[in-house]
Protein backbone atom coordinates (compact mmCIF):
# COMPACT_ATOMS: atom_id res chain seq x y z
CA UNK A 1 0.00 0.00 0.00
CA UNK A 2 0.94 3.62 -0.26
CA UNK A 3 1.36 6.27 2.40
CA UNK A 4 -0.86 9.32 2.50
CA UNK A 5 1.15 12.44 1.67
CA UNK A 6 -1.49 15.15 1.39
CA UNK A 7 -5.00 15.81 2.71
CA UNK A 8 -6.99 18.89 1.79
CA UNK A 9 -10.33 19.82 3.34
CA UNK A 10 -12.98 20.48 0.66
CA UNK A 11 -16.41 20.88 2.30
CA UNK A 12 -18.56 19.15 4.89
CA UNK A 13 -16.90 15.80 5.47
CA UNK A 14 -15.15 15.67 2.11
CA UNK A 15 -11.38 15.68 1.72
CA UNK A 16 -9.09 15.36 -1.23
CA UNK A 17 -6.36 12.81 -0.51
CA UNK A 18 -3.06 12.20 -2.32
CA UNK A 19 -0.75 9.21 -1.96
CA UNK A 20 2.96 8.71 -2.48
CA UNK A 21 2.36 6.90 -5.79
CA UNK A 22 0.62 9.99 -7.22
CA UNK A 23 -2.95 8.66 -7.01
CA UNK A 24 -5.49 11.06 -5.55
CA UNK A 25 -9.19 11.59 -5.21
CA UNK A 26 -11.94 12.71 -2.89
CA UNK A 27 -13.41 10.83 0.05
CA UNK A 28 -16.63 11.60 1.92
CA UNK A 29 -16.12 10.72 5.58
CA UNK A 30 -19.73 11.44 6.64
CA UNK A 31 -20.53 7.72 6.90
CA UNK A 32 -17.99 7.41 9.73
CA UNK A 33 -20.30 9.41 12.01
CA UNK A 34 -22.83 6.55 11.97
CA UNK A 35 -20.18 3.99 12.91
CA UNK A 36 -20.25 5.34 16.46
CA UNK A 37 -17.48 4.71 18.93
CA UNK A 38 -14.47 6.94 18.43
CA UNK A 39 -15.79 8.04 15.04
CA UNK A 40 -18.79 9.64 16.74
CA UNK A 41 -16.41 12.55 17.36
CA UNK A 42 -16.77 13.41 13.67
CA UNK A 43 -20.30 14.69 14.37
CA UNK A 44 -18.50 17.85 15.51
CA UNK A 45 -17.32 19.31 12.20
CA UNK A 46 -14.82 21.58 13.95
CA UNK A 47 -13.18 18.44 15.41
CA UNK A 48 -13.14 16.75 11.99
CA UNK A 49 -11.32 19.72 10.47
CA UNK A 50 -8.44 19.33 12.95
CA UNK A 51 -6.92 16.47 10.95
CA UNK A 52 -3.25 16.17 10.10
CA UNK A 53 -0.97 13.63 8.48
CA UNK A 54 1.57 11.70 10.47
CA UNK A 55 4.31 11.95 7.82
CA UNK A 56 6.34 9.19 9.46
CA UNK A 57 3.50 6.66 9.19
CA UNK A 58 1.51 8.09 6.24
CA UNK A 59 -1.63 8.10 8.40
CA UNK A 60 -4.50 10.59 8.60
CA UNK A 61 -4.94 11.49 12.26
CA UNK A 62 -6.63 13.81 14.74
CA UNK A 63 -5.24 15.48 17.90
CA UNK A 64 -6.49 12.89 20.40
CA UNK A 65 -4.93 9.86 18.70
CA UNK A 66 -7.77 8.89 16.37
CA UNK A 67 -6.43 7.81 13.00
CA UNK A 68 -7.42 6.06 9.80
CA UNK A 69 -4.93 3.69 8.21
CA UNK A 70 -3.55 4.53 4.77
CA UNK A 71 -4.74 1.16 3.40
CA UNK A 72 -8.33 2.07 4.21
CA UNK A 73 -7.95 5.56 2.78
CA UNK A 74 -6.33 4.26 -0.40
CA UNK A 75 -9.21 1.83 -0.90
CA UNK A 76 -11.82 4.56 -0.34
CA UNK A 77 -9.99 6.96 -2.67
CA UNK A 78 -9.14 4.64 -5.56
CA UNK A 79 -11.65 1.79 -5.26
CA UNK A 80 -8.79 -0.71 -5.37
CA UNK A 81 -9.21 -3.78 -3.16
CA UNK A 82 -8.01 -3.82 0.41
CA UNK A 83 -4.88 -5.85 1.14
CA UNK A 84 -5.54 -9.54 1.79
CA UNK A 85 -4.20 -9.29 5.34
CA UNK A 86 -7.04 -7.00 6.41
CA UNK A 87 -9.81 -8.94 8.15
CA UNK A 88 -13.41 -9.04 6.97
CA UNK A 89 -14.35 -7.02 10.05
CA UNK A 90 -12.02 -4.21 9.00
CA UNK A 91 -13.35 -4.42 5.45
CA UNK A 92 -16.87 -3.87 6.80
CA UNK A 93 -15.69 -0.69 8.54
CA UNK A 94 -14.38 0.61 5.22
CA UNK A 95 -17.61 -0.11 3.32
CA UNK A 96 -19.66 2.11 5.63
Secondary structure as GFF3:
##gff-version 3
##sequence-region A 1 96
A	DSSP	beta_strand	4	11	.	.	.	ID=ss1
A	DSSP	beta_strand	14	19	.	.	.	ID=ss2
A	DSSP	beta_strand	24	28	.	.	.	ID=ss3
A	DSSP	three_ten_helix	30	35	.	.	.	ID=ss4
A	DSSP	three_ten_helix	37	43	.	.	.	ID=ss5
A	DSSP	alpha_helix	45	48	.	.	.	ID=ss6
A	DSSP	beta_strand	52	54	.	.	.	ID=ss7
A	DSSP	beta_strand	59	61	.	.	.	ID=ss8
A	DSSP	beta_strand	67	68	.	.	.	ID=ss9
A	DSSP	alpha_helix	70	78	.	.	.	ID=ss10
A	DSSP	alpha_helix	88	95	.	.	.	ID=ss11
###
